[in-house]
Amino acid sequence: MAGEMILVVEDNEKNRKLVRDVLQHKGYDVIGSETGEDGVRLAKERQPRLVLMDINGIEALHRLRADETTRAIPVIAVTASALDRDRQKIMAAGFDGYQAKPLNVKAFMAAVDAVFGR
């Protein structure tokens, strides 16, 4: 739904900008973080409806899942690790979804829209 807030946790500025631009073009509100630590803080403060996180933030994922106020927020991994075994490890770590870099914009938006029942 237009206006839903999404938190993007990505240490690479260009990747963060690309994701933000695509999501904003589709009507989503986007907040960004460069670090997992800052991402956890923002998630607690702003309560986004979805978190998109590079897998470098796996510790941040564990912190989100351990906190009562953020544990139910869906978290999709966005990563350059595209092998099947990497995907299995990522999903086993507790992510709710997986998108490989470089992004396939159509598949990426389908995954995001699915979270919101679009």
QUITA-V755815 format. One record per pair of residues at least 24 apart in sequence whose C-alpha atoms are under 6 Angstrom apart, sorted by the first residue. I is the first residue (numbers start at 1). J is the second residue. D is the distance in Angstrom with one decimal. If there is no record, write none. Layout:
BEGIN
((I;J;D) (I;J;D))
END
This chain:
BEGIN
((2;27;4.7) (2;28;5.3) (3;27;5.9) (3;28;4.8) (3;29;5.3) (4;28;5.3) (4;29;5.8) (5;29;4.6) (5;30;5.7) (5;48;5.0) (5;49;5.7) (6;30;4.9) (6;48;5.3) (6;49;6.0) (6;50;4.9) (6;51;5.8) (7;31;4.9) (7;32;5.6) (7;51;4.7) (8;32;4.7) (8;51;5.9) (8;52;4.8) (9;33;4.8) (9;34;5.8) (9;39;5.9) (9;53;4.7) (10;34;5.2) (10;54;5.5) (36;60;5.1) (50;74;5.2) (51;75;4.7) (52;76;4.9) (52;77;6.0) (53;77;5.0) (53;78;5.7) (54;78;4.9) (54;79;5.4))
END
